[in-house]
Amino acid sequence: MAEPPPEPEPERPEMPPGMELVRTTPLFDPDTVPPAILGAHQVASGVWGRLVCRSGRVGFAFEEPEDSPVVELGPGDHFDIPPERRHRVVLLGPATFVVEFHRPRSGRATEPSTESGTGS
């Protein structure tokens, strides 16, 4: 009997160097998270997001490709979100998290880093 194909490795973009934090959302939990965050949405052009898990477990998934796996984050983990890339947050139980928004300092690029890493 053939083994099933392996799960695709989750994509883990990395925020480029030289980005500056410009805003952080309030702390969200299952009762306070806006429904739009749980559905498909995207970060504005030129802005990078960073999903930061504070407690419990939350998930992150890109909308394209369609079979993108959900990346699980635990306390202290984060996931960098490139500009204009449709994605969603997935609640995996009781959890708290914030979303940070970063912009390039003047003259910096906003393309993902080509270095590989876990992002957490």
C-alpha positions in Angstrom: 0.0 0.0 0.0 1.5 3.4 -1.0 2.0 6.0 1.6 0.0 9.3 1.2 2.0 12.2 -0.1 3.7 14.3 2.5 1.9 17.5 3.7 3.2 20.6 1.9 5.8 22.6 3.9 4.1 25.8 5.2 5.3 28.9 3.6 7.0 31.2 6.2 7.8 34.7 4.8 10.1 36.9 6.8 9.7 40.6 7.2 12.5 42.5 5.5 15.0 44.3 7.7 14.5 48.0 8.4 10.8 47.8 9.1 9.3 49.9 11.9 6.3 49.1 14.1 3.5 51.7 13.5 0.5 50.1 15.2 -0.6 47.2 17.3 -4.2 46.0 17.6 -5.8 45.5 21.0 -5.4 42.1 22.5 -7.9 39.8 20.9 -9.5 36.6 22.3 -12.3 34.4 21.0 -14.9 36.8 22.3 -13.3 40.0 21.0 -11.7 39.0 17.7 -13.4 40.9 14.8 -15.1 38.4 12.4 -13.2 39.9 9.4 -9.9 38.7 10.9 -11.2 35.1 10.8 -12.2 35.4 7.1 -10.1 36.1 4.0 -8.5 39.5 4.1 -5.1 41.2 3.4 -2.7 43.8 4.7 -2.5 47.1 2.8 0.1 47.8 0.1 3.5 48.6 1.6 2.5 47.3 5.1 3.6 44.0 6.7 1.6 42.4 9.4 2.8 40.2 12.2 0.5 37.9 14.0 1.7 37.4 17.6 0.3 34.7 19.8 0.2 35.7 23.5 -1.5 32.6 25.0 -3.1 29.4 23.8 -2.9 28.4 20.2 -3.9 30.3 17.0 -3.5 29.3 13.4 -2.6 31.2 10.2 -3.3 30.2 6.6 -2.8 31.9 3.2 -5.8 31.7 1.0 -3.7 30.9 -2.1 -2.7 28.3 -2.9 -6.0 26.7 -1.9 -4.4 23.9 0.0 -2.1 26.1 2.1 -1.7 24.4 5.5 -2.7 26.1 8.8 0.5 27.1 10.7 0.0 26.7 14.4 1.4 29.3 16.7 1.8 29.0 20.5 2.6 31.6 23.2 5.5 33.9 22.0 5.3 32.6 18.4 4.7 35.0 15.5 4.0 34.8 11.8 5.0 37.6 9.3 2.3 38.6 6.8 3.4 40.2 3.5 1.5 43.1 2.0 -1.5 42.4 -0.2 -1.5 38.6 0.4 -4.9 37.1 1.2 -4.9 35.1 4.5 -7.0 34.3 7.6 -6.5 33.7 11.3 -7.8 30.4 12.7 -8.8 30.0 16.4 -7.6 26.7 17.7 -9.1 27.0 21.1 -8.9 29.6 23.9 -6.2 32.1 22.9 -5.1 35.7 23.0 -3.2 37.4 20.2 -2.4 40.8 18.6 -1.5 41.9 15.1 1.3 44.3 14.6 1.6 46.5 11.5 5.1 47.5 10.2 6.1 50.0 7.5 9.5 50.4 5.9 11.7 53.2 7.2 12.2 55.6 4.3 13.9 54.1 1.3 13.6 50.4 2.3 12.1 47.6 0.2 9.0 45.7 1.3 9.7 42.4 -0.5 10.0 39.2 1.7 13.4 38.1 2.8 14.8 35.2 0.9 16.4 33.7 4.0 14.7 30.7 5.4 13.7 30.5 9.1 10.8 29.6 11.4 9.6 33.2 11.9 9.1 32.5 15.6 
